[in-house]
């Protein structure tokens, strides 16, 4: 009954449908013609993803196989990117480091998207006191500069991937929740919500059947953009020695290890830094393009 | 508008209280015993006498709510407690370290404005052309290159690039301004570059939006030159949100300064925080995190207030 007045924006369809239906080859070709940089970025990210999925097949050495006699050697056919201070193969460490970055950033983005959606929808839909109280909590949350909060948390809780994902997730949920809330407030005022309510739909039904589908595309776009920031944050923490515990490689930690030998052997720091910069660049480029293609309302924002 | 200002002011109070509670509780719930941690950080075995001493000094022998009230009372009197490691008060340490961080932050913001304003404005008025793509790509490059990597590169190639060598000794700004600025300009450049990326994108977006306004069409139709329109009409209106965004960048500046201070060994709040984390100096960590949090809350408050004062359309929502 109550679905009679449900939104059927079929003229355009929800964005995720457009995304799935509009993705065959033709659209892809058109995309790469109109956004060549973004298409190249997509290729880079697919490669990175494959690398992260099966590092063992791609790496030429084990990430922790050290050989002190062979330390700090420049790039060679055997060690494409050279070796670090302990004689470990830098290329293989970058390959395994990709897995660390992808694992952590996806974990964080999924965690924070879910939290942010829940908080944003509840806060934006109910408004009033619930909204004020939730927003105060977010204020407190956001009052800590992200890196300070992360250092604080990591200094208190035992280090490890779980602590890292939870702490980073907390940081990014807060800002995502703010943005989600503003979208929800916008959607809440539309006709179909009123229509659903006049049909007697419950709050939960309106929130999850009517408002949520309109918020999801926005969350996806914001999530894509957030991944880049998470990778930067994770590598900053690892660089400060507060990230993933050794010996597991992370790009930030590799840079920290390289710090001592920078003057004489700059290549040790060159390649991991490039890995971070290229990945974050590609993510931002692709995020921008996705936003332009999927949601013109957000064009140029942030 | 007055109602807005009052409400905005009142809403800061619960935030500040919440902030103190979070910092207080987080340190109390750290795994293991706080007394042991403090004793351990002082390199002393936790004998009963030492335990009693520490418990008394940090009020740890009282019930939690009482501890909290005592601690907040001390903060209100400007006393943030005493470092567990150094025989000095947290306030004293802050007084010494804070100016360095503030100077670095201010310089970095100036640098980022000098980069972002020209880039963002060019990008917006030439939207869709090659200069626009170059400026946008540069903006993303600034975001993508991690500041700590850039800092490492500068330390390695600094001399070759611009004849800069990391100084052996840090000179205070008021003791020896020339030498201090010689030390600070490169770290500020690196930190500013990181900020410039986000800011360029924002300047571009704001300028584009302002360019779409009716008054721009009016100005054009009455025959004003493009330069007069951009500077006199568009930029003036775009500046308000730009100022806001600079305020919102303060947490990023603070976070970035931790890394930059660490790499360039500047004696500021950031490197002190990392040091106290490594030494598990909880009273000091607690004090510094609190000061950072208060700074952000108060800066945001200031930004919101000035926004309301400048722009008469602002209503509380």
Interface residues (C-beta under 8 A of the other chain):
Chain A: X37 X136 X137 X139 X140 X142 X143 X144 X145 X146 X147 X148 X149 X151 X152 X153 X154 X155 X156 X157 X158 X228 X232 X235 X236 X239 X240 X242 X252 X255 X258 X259 X262 X263 X266 X269 X273 X276 X277 X278 X279 X280 X281 X284 X285 X288 X300 X301 X302
Chain B: X11 X14 X15 X18 X19 X22 X26 X27 X29 X30 X31 X137 X140 X141 X143 X144 X145 X146 X148 X149 X152 X153 X155 X156 X157 X201 X202 X204 X205 X208 X209 X250 X251 X252 X254 X255 X256 X258 X259 X262 X263 X273 X274 X277 X280 X285 X289 X292 X293 X294 X296 X297
